[in-house]
């Protein structure tokens, strides 16, 4: 048996884009006329030219090649319009490539568009049997799996209601339950789990990790954390081509940089007015005494009108950092090069763990005077943060400069990725999970034996239990 489950070789997929609604009619007709042998040569050439001018080919995928081994969990990171739906449909067999070959070995279960494969007029029960029959299962085989599917979906009596009455979360629950309980050999997932509630998402991830180790799983998503946690290898698809392939952590980092660099093409409403230069000047002695880290070009992403050239990371007393622990004051100093005057700038940081997961971060929008201006030239920007009480281990620091006054919606001028590594310790403290969230107000009180359980009333809870979403 081959160790490869999916092979895509030099695949391109083109769609016909007509120049006008009428071109859909006269374009093919003129093409046929241009093939008639009794027409004069000039007439045939004219018909062929007019037919060719009636349309153009849009390539959703261009020369894509990938290979996925059996039992692997692979992520495909894409931006909107980069060909993800086309690629998944090619893998599922619902589309054929214009050029190249797609080979998938094994039974395929595909969670593509929400509700795909379901008949809205049928009940959940009827759709389970319909999907099983489409996948080649007999009614007896489906009967044996039905209780498992219903238990996994956990939609209660709605299993006997028409699909058209389901919420999006209920539809995802049933679709995923059918796909995983019918034991596929290849599972294709397109953003479907992002619709379900958090409890069901966790349940699905546990099931895929524990019960589907031998199943080849392909996730096409924008969710960077899901790619880090669920997959071990990933591809980045951009404008229909493979832009990167490698470990999931490296793929996520590449995707972030690619997204920041793309912001250069965004039409921005922020102008660069005349800005007064800052009053204070940097003490040359401070610059000379700091231990500067030079930033490599491969670590940078963003528009680049403001660049981070060097970084100094020290304790508050400007001494170098060895190990860190909770409440240590960390000072970040950035040496910036600004190509043009900027009126609204912010700075920030992110801490990443050894797997590349973003643990915490902040930007200067949280400060009273956190939005600042820059004139063209060189600048020193400094900010501090206290080290959080997080699990001991190694962490990396990513720092950034943005243009705008909104903490979430601003132009990334420059991000410097993984500029320094921290080793953190936690003397005398046990850190639970990623970080500790302190408890308070402990009280222990006896309950008298004569107090009946019926006297205890439950008030309406504000927290959600496992629901259907």
BELKAKA-V304185 format. One record per helix or strand. SS is the DSSP state (h for helix, s for strand). FROM is the first residue (numbers start at 1). LEN is the number of residues. If there is no record, write none. Layout:
<<SS:FROM:LEN> <SS:FROM:LEN>>
This chain:
<<s:4:15> <h:23:11> <h:41:13> <s:55:15> <s:73:6> <h:84:9> <s:99:6> <s:108:4> <s:123:1> <h:124:11> <h:139:15> <h:156:5> <s:162:1> <h:163:3> <h:168:14> <s:186:5> <h:192:3> <h:198:14> <s:216:6> <h:224:7> <s:233:6> <s:241:7> <h:248:18> <h:284:6> <s:293:2> <h:297:3> <s:300:2> <s:306:10> <s:323:2> <s:329:10> <s:342:11> <s:358:6> <h:364:3> <s:372:3> <s:377:10> <s:390:1> <s:393:11> <s:411:14> <s:435:1> <h:453:3>>
